[in-house]
Amino acid sequence: MVDTPTLRRTAIELNTRVFGSPLRLMVAIAFAAGVLIVALTVYAQVAERRRDYGICKSLGASSRRLAALALAQTLMLSALGLAAGGLLLAAGRTLLGWLRPQFEVVITPGLLAEAIGAALVMALLAAALLARRLARLDPATAYRGA
């Protein structure tokens, strides 16, 4: 006779083998989409403030300083997004527990750390894309608004 812990471990191993590859692919696609969404959001804000960045550059701000501004802005937006996502996770977990108590949502400190790390990496990649854009910014063109 098979005991419960052995049966549970075997079921988890089987499910990991069956669903592991598609889940990893979905995570990779979600990560790429996350980077693009963060970059697009921050890019829209940079485009709105293009003239301001051009003025800063014409006053002597280095590309490194503009990159630091882009990084700070991106990290701030990512932190806000992470907080909103945490609230949605808590609400969804509560709602799922209320509607379908048989489906338990387990959030371990390790998974939470991975999510925060992924958000940080997304923010850094998005900031790198923006820093490149700001480094090529021509102050005169930005000032004219063209």
TORPAMI-549338 format. One record per residue (C-alpha): residue number from 0; residue in three letters; x, y, z. Coordinates in Angstrom, 3 decimals, padded with zeros to 6 digits, always signed. Layout:
N
<site><resi>NUM</resi><resn>ala</resn><east>X</east><north>Y</north><up>Z</up></site>
...
This chain:
146
<site><resi>0</resi><resn>met</resn><east>+000.000</east><north>+000.000</north><up>+000.000</up></site>
<site><resi>1</resi><resn>val</resn><east>+001.246</east><north>+003.497</north><up>-000.902</up></site>
<site><resi>2</resi><resn>asp</resn><east>+001.258</east><north>+006.151</north><up>+001.789</up></site>
<site><resi>3</resi><resn>thr</resn><east>-000.147</east><north>+009.672</north><up>+001.217</up></site>
<site><resi>4</resi><resn>pro</resn><east>+003.182</east><north>+011.591</north><up>+001.099</up></site>
<site><resi>5</resi><resn>thr</resn><east>+004.556</east><north>+009.202</north><up>-001.537</up></site>
<site><resi>6</resi><resn>leu</resn><east>+001.383</east><north>+009.448</north><up>-003.605</up></site>
<site><resi>7</resi><resn>arg</resn><east>+001.438</east><north>+013.239</north><up>-003.365</up></site>
<site><resi>8</resi><resn>arg</resn><east>+005.121</east><north>+013.443</north><up>-004.370</up></site>
<site><resi>9</resi><resn>thr</resn><east>+004.534</east><north>+011.117</north><up>-007.324</up></site>
<site><resi>10</resi><resn>ala</resn><east>+001.533</east><north>+013.164</north><up>-008.478</up></site>
<site><resi>11</resi><resn>ile</resn><east>+003.562</east><north>+016.380</north><up>-008.298</up></site>
<site><resi>12</resi><resn>glu</resn><east>+006.426</east><north>+014.809</north><up>-010.274</up></site>
<site><resi>13</resi><resn>leu</resn><east>+004.011</east><north>+013.546</north><up>-012.932</up></site>
<site><resi>14</resi><resn>asn</resn><east>+002.280</east><north>+016.917</north><up>-013.246</up></site>
<site><resi>15</resi><resn>thr</resn><east>+005.644</east><north>+018.680</north><up>-013.440</up></site>
<site><resi>16</resi><resn>arg</resn><east>+006.746</east><north>+016.408</north><up>-016.295</up></site>
<site><resi>17</resi><resn>val</resn><east>+003.463</east><north>+016.814</north><up>-018.169</up></site>
<site><resi>18</resi><resn>phe</resn><east>+002.822</east><north>+020.523</north><up>-017.646</up></site>
<site><resi>19</resi><resn>gly</resn><east>+006.351</east><north>+021.816</north><up>-016.990</up></site>
<site><resi>20</resi><resn>ser</resn><east>+007.394</east><north>+022.730</north><up>-020.544</up></site>
<site><resi>21</resi><resn>pro</resn><east>+004.178</east><north>+024.539</north><up>-021.535</up></site>
<site><resi>22</resi><resn>leu</resn><east>+004.217</east><north>+026.443</north><up>-018.245</up></site>
<site><resi>23</resi><resn>arg</resn><east>+007.845</east><north>+027.498</north><up>-018.745</up></site>
<site><resi>24</resi><resn>leu</resn><east>+006.975</east><north>+028.711</north><up>-022.239</up></site>
<site><resi>25</resi><resn>met</resn><east>+004.011</east><north>+030.701</north><up>-020.881</up></site>
<site><resi>26</resi><resn>val</resn><east>+006.225</east><north>+032.232</north><up>-018.187</up></site>
<site><resi>27</resi><resn>ala</resn><east>+008.815</east><north>+033.241</north><up>-020.797</up></site>
<site><resi>28</resi><resn>ile</resn><east>+006.140</east><north>+034.847</north><up>-022.982</up></site>
<site><resi>29</resi><resn>ala</resn><east>+004.630</east><north>+036.618</north><up>-019.961</up></site>
<site><resi>30</resi><resn>phe</resn><east>+008.079</east><north>+037.889</north><up>-018.969</up></site>
<site><resi>31</resi><resn>ala</resn><east>+008.727</east><north>+039.282</north><up>-022.458</up></site>
<site><resi>32</resi><resn>ala</resn><east>+005.287</east><north>+040.876</north><up>-022.483</up></site>
<site><resi>33</resi><resn>gly</resn><east>+005.961</east><north>+042.372</north><up>-019.051</up></site>
<site><resi>34</resi><resn>val</resn><east>+009.212</east><north>+043.943</north><up>-020.244</up></site>
<site><resi>35</resi><resn>leu</resn><east>+007.468</east><north>+045.398</north><up>-023.278</up></site>
<site><resi>36</resi><resn>ile</resn><east>+004.539</east><north>+046.730</north><up>-021.245</up></site>
<site><resi>37</resi><resn>val</resn><east>+006.832</east><north>+048.414</north><up>-018.717</up></site>
<site><resi>38</resi><resn>ala</resn><east>+008.989</east><north>+049.828</north><up>-021.527</up></site>
<site><resi>39</resi><resn>leu</resn><east>+005.961</east><north>+051.088</north><up>-023.431</up></site>
<site><resi>40</resi><resn>thr</resn><east>+004.484</east><north>+052.735</north><up>-020.345</up></site>
<site><resi>41</resi><resn>val</resn><east>+007.706</east><north>+054.498</north><up>-019.460</up></site>
<site><resi>42</resi><resn>tyr</resn><east>+008.392</east><north>+055.324</north><up>-023.119</up></site>
<site><resi>43</resi><resn>ala</resn><east>+005.035</east><north>+057.102</north><up>-023.306</up></site>
<site><resi>44</resi><resn>gln</resn><east>+005.994</east><north>+059.184</north><up>-020.290</up></site>
<site><resi>45</resi><resn>val</resn><east>+009.420</east><north>+059.923</north><up>-021.777</up></site>
<site><resi>46</resi><resn>ala</resn><east>+007.783</east><north>+060.964</north><up>-025.045</up></site>
<site><resi>47</resi><resn>glu</resn><east>+005.517</east><north>+063.360</north><up>-023.136</up></site>
<site><resi>48</resi><resn>arg</resn><east>+008.548</east><north>+064.875</north><up>-021.402</up></site>
<site><resi>49</resi><resn>arg</resn><east>+010.822</east><north>+064.791</north><up>-024.421</up></site>
<site><resi>50</resi><resn>arg</resn><east>+011.154</east><north>+068.549</north><up>-024.433</up></site>
<site><resi>51</resi><resn>asp</resn><east>+012.084</east><north>+068.566</north><up>-020.737</up></site>
<site><resi>52</resi><resn>tyr</resn><east>+014.756</east><north>+065.919</north><up>-021.295</up></site>
<site><resi>53</resi><resn>gly</resn><east>+016.048</east><north>+067.897</north><up>-024.268</up></site>
<site><resi>54</resi><resn>ile</resn><east>+016.313</east><north>+071.025</north><up>-022.126</up></site>
<site><resi>55</resi><resn>cys</resn><east>+018.138</east><north>+069.065</north><up>-019.422</up></site>
<site><resi>56</resi><resn>lys</resn><east>+020.548</east><north>+067.720</north><up>-022.022</up></site>
<site><resi>57</resi><resn>ser</resn><east>+021.124</east><north>+071.182</north><up>-023.513</up></site>
<site><resi>58</resi><resn>leu</resn><east>+021.900</east><north>+072.496</north><up>-020.017</up></site>
<site><resi>59</resi><resn>gly</resn><east>+024.640</east><north>+069.912</north><up>-019.662</up></site>
<site><resi>60</resi><resn>ala</resn><east>+022.984</east><north>+066.793</north><up>-018.297</up></site>
<site><resi>61</resi><resn>ser</resn><east>+025.006</east><north>+063.791</north><up>-019.382</up></site>
<site><resi>62</resi><resn>ser</resn><east>+023.564</east><north>+060.707</north><up>-021.023</up></site>
<site><resi>63</resi><resn>arg</resn><east>+024.444</east><north>+058.886</north><up>-017.824</up></site>
<site><resi>64</resi><resn>arg</resn><east>+022.316</east><north>+061.331</north><up>-015.777</up></site>
<site><resi>65</resi><resn>leu</resn><east>+019.391</east><north>+060.927</north><up>-018.171</up></site>
<site><resi>66</resi><resn>ala</resn><east>+019.773</east><north>+057.151</north><up>-017.947</up></site>
<site><resi>67</resi><resn>ala</resn><east>+019.660</east><north>+057.419</north><up>-014.139</up></site>
<site><resi>68</resi><resn>leu</resn><east>+016.447</east><north>+059.454</north><up>-014.433</up></site>
<site><resi>69</resi><resn>ala</resn><east>+014.941</east><north>+056.832</north><up>-016.740</up></site>
<site><resi>70</resi><resn>leu</resn><east>+015.978</east><north>+054.065</north><up>-014.325</up></site>
<site><resi>71</resi><resn>ala</resn><east>+014.476</east><north>+055.857</north><up>-011.324</up></site>
<site><resi>72</resi><resn>gln</resn><east>+011.235</east><north>+056.508</north><up>-013.183</up></site>
<site><resi>73</resi><resn>thr</resn><east>+011.036</east><north>+052.917</north><up>-014.387</up></site>
<site><resi>74</resi><resn>leu</resn><east>+011.735</east><north>+051.486</north><up>-010.934</up></site>
<site><resi>75</resi><resn>met</resn><east>+009.074</east><north>+053.729</north><up>-009.394</up></site>
<site><resi>76</resi><resn>leu</resn><east>+006.462</east><north>+052.647</north><up>-011.935</up></site>
<site><resi>77</resi><resn>ser</resn><east>+007.458</east><north>+049.004</north><up>-011.487</up></site>
<site><resi>78</resi><resn>ala</resn><east>+007.141</east><north>+049.299</north><up>-007.709</up></site>
<site><resi>79</resi><resn>leu</resn><east>+003.674</east><north>+050.773</north><up>-008.103</up></site>
<site><resi>80</resi><resn>gly</resn><east>+002.757</east><north>+047.986</north><up>-010.528</up></site>
<site><resi>81</resi><resn>leu</resn><east>+004.133</east><north>+045.366</north><up>-008.158</up></site>
<site><resi>82</resi><resn>ala</resn><east>+002.069</east><north>+046.804</north><up>-005.297</up></site>
<site><resi>83</resi><resn>ala</resn><east>-001.070</east><north>+046.835</north><up>-007.464</up></site>
<site><resi>84</resi><resn>gly</resn><east>-000.344</east><north>+043.274</north><up>-008.549</up></site>
<site><resi>85</resi><resn>gly</resn><east>+000.059</east><north>+042.229</north><up>-004.913</up></site>
<site><resi>86</resi><resn>leu</resn><east>-003.313</east><north>+043.724</north><up>-004.056</up></site>
<site><resi>87</resi><resn>leu</resn><east>-004.934</east><north>+041.964</north><up>-007.013</up></site>
<site><resi>88</resi><resn>leu</resn><east>-003.270</east><north>+038.701</north><up>-005.976</up></site>
<site><resi>89</resi><resn>ala</resn><east>-004.585</east><north>+039.018</north><up>-002.426</up></site>
<site><resi>90</resi><resn>ala</resn><east>-008.080</east><north>+039.860</north><up>-003.673</up></site>
<site><resi>91</resi><resn>gly</resn><east>-008.048</east><north>+037.023</north><up>-006.211</up></site>
<site><resi>92</resi><resn>arg</resn><east>-006.752</east><north>+034.566</north><up>-003.634</up></site>
<site><resi>93</resi><resn>thr</resn><east>-009.511</east><north>+035.567</north><up>-001.210</up></site>
<site><resi>94</resi><resn>leu</resn><east>-012.179</east><north>+035.398</north><up>-003.900</up></site>
<site><resi>95</resi><resn>leu</resn><east>-010.977</east><north>+032.002</north><up>-005.124</up></site>
<site><resi>96</resi><resn>gly</resn><east>-010.909</east><north>+030.688</north><up>-001.565</up></site>
<site><resi>97</resi><resn>trp</resn><east>-014.457</east><north>+031.889</north><up>-001.076</up></site>
<site><resi>98</resi><resn>leu</resn><east>-015.852</east><north>+030.603</north><up>-004.398</up></site>
<site><resi>99</resi><resn>arg</resn><east>-013.803</east><north>+027.408</north><up>-004.704</up></site>
<site><resi>100</resi><resn>pro</resn><east>-012.259</east><north>+026.453</north><up>-001.364</up></site>
<site><resi>101</resi><resn>gln</resn><east>-010.877</east><north>+023.220</north><up>-002.845</up></site>
<site><resi>102</resi><resn>phe</resn><east>-008.375</east><north>+025.246</north><up>-004.918</up></site>
<site><resi>103</resi><resn>glu</resn><east>-005.716</east><north>+026.480</north><up>-002.546</up></site>
<site><resi>104</resi><resn>val</resn><east>-003.415</east><north>+029.297</north><up>-003.694</up></site>
<site><resi>105</resi><resn>val</resn><east>-000.066</east><north>+028.859</north><up>-001.969</up></site>
<site><resi>106</resi><resn>ile</resn><east>+002.313</east><north>+031.822</north><up>-001.924</up></site>
<site><resi>107</resi><resn>thr</resn><east>+005.713</east><north>+031.007</north><up>-000.475</up></site>
<site><resi>108</resi><resn>pro</resn><east>+008.383</east><north>+033.560</north><up>+000.389</up></site>
<site><resi>109</resi><resn>gly</resn><east>+010.520</east><north>+032.068</north><up>-002.393</up></site>
<site><resi>110</resi><resn>leu</resn><east>+007.815</east><north>+032.639</north><up>-005.005</up></site>
<site><resi>111</resi><resn>leu</resn><east>+007.298</east><north>+036.163</north><up>-003.727</up></site>
<site><resi>112</resi><resn>ala</resn><east>+011.042</east><north>+036.832</north><up>-004.006</up></site>
<site><resi>113</resi><resn>glu</resn><east>+011.048</east><north>+035.447</north><up>-007.562</up></site>
<site><resi>114</resi><resn>ala</resn><east>+008.166</east><north>+037.741</north><up>-008.543</up></site>
<site><resi>115</resi><resn>ile</resn><east>+009.929</east><north>+040.773</north><up>-007.092</up></site>
<site><resi>116</resi><resn>gly</resn><east>+013.160</east><north>+039.759</north><up>-008.819</up></site>
<site><resi>117</resi><resn>ala</resn><east>+011.374</east><north>+039.320</north><up>-012.142</up></site>
<site><resi>118</resi><resn>ala</resn><east>+009.770</east><north>+042.760</north><up>-011.774</up></site>
<site><resi>119</resi><resn>leu</resn><east>+013.190</east><north>+044.257</north><up>-011.050</up></site>
<site><resi>120</resi><resn>val</resn><east>+014.735</east><north>+042.596</north><up>-014.102</up></site>
<site><resi>121</resi><resn>met</resn><east>+011.816</east><north>+043.792</north><up>-016.266</up></site>
<site><resi>122</resi><resn>ala</resn><east>+012.322</east><north>+047.332</north><up>-014.978</up></site>
<site><resi>123</resi><resn>leu</resn><east>+016.067</east><north>+047.215</north><up>-015.640</up></site>
<site><resi>124</resi><resn>leu</resn><east>+015.577</east><north>+045.933</north><up>-019.197</up></site>
<site><resi>125</resi><resn>ala</resn><east>+012.945</east><north>+048.580</north><up>-019.894</up></site>
<site><resi>126</resi><resn>ala</resn><east>+015.191</east><north>+051.296</north><up>-018.432</up></site>
<site><resi>127</resi><resn>ala</resn><east>+018.067</east><north>+050.136</north><up>-020.641</up></site>
<site><resi>128</resi><resn>leu</resn><east>+015.863</east><north>+050.529</north><up>-023.715</up></site>
<site><resi>129</resi><resn>leu</resn><east>+014.898</east><north>+054.036</north><up>-022.597</up></site>
<site><resi>130</resi><resn>ala</resn><east>+018.456</east><north>+055.020</north><up>-021.721</up></site>
<site><resi>131</resi><resn>arg</resn><east>+019.517</east><north>+054.221</north><up>-025.279</up></site>
<site><resi>132</resi><resn>arg</resn><east>+016.719</east><north>+056.391</north><up>-026.595</up></site>
<site><resi>133</resi><resn>leu</resn><east>+017.601</east><north>+059.291</north><up>-024.307</up></site>
<site><resi>134</resi><resn>ala</resn><east>+021.321</east><north>+059.041</north><up>-025.147</up></site>
<site><resi>135</resi><resn>arg</resn><east>+020.472</east><north>+059.673</north><up>-028.823</up></site>
<site><resi>136</resi><resn>leu</resn><east>+018.172</east><north>+062.596</north><up>-028.017</up></site>
<site><resi>137</resi><resn>asp</resn><east>+019.116</east><north>+065.776</north><up>-029.874</up></site>
<site><resi>138</resi><resn>pro</resn><east>+018.465</east><north>+068.747</north><up>-027.554</up></site>
<site><resi>139</resi><resn>ala</resn><east>+017.699</east><north>+071.177</north><up>-030.379</up></site>
<site><resi>140</resi><resn>thr</resn><east>+015.175</east><north>+068.878</north><up>-032.018</up></site>
<site><resi>141</resi><resn>ala</resn><east>+013.531</east><north>+068.068</north><up>-028.684</up></site>
<site><resi>142</resi><resn>tyr</resn><east>+013.356</east><north>+071.759</north><up>-027.791</up></site>
<site><resi>143</resi><resn>arg</resn><east>+011.669</east><north>+072.654</north><up>-031.082</up></site>
<site><resi>144</resi><resn>gly</resn><east>+009.152</east><north>+069.913</north><up>-030.403</up></site>
<site><resi>145</resi><resn>ala</resn><east>+009.784</east><north>+068.163</north><up>-033.724</up></site>
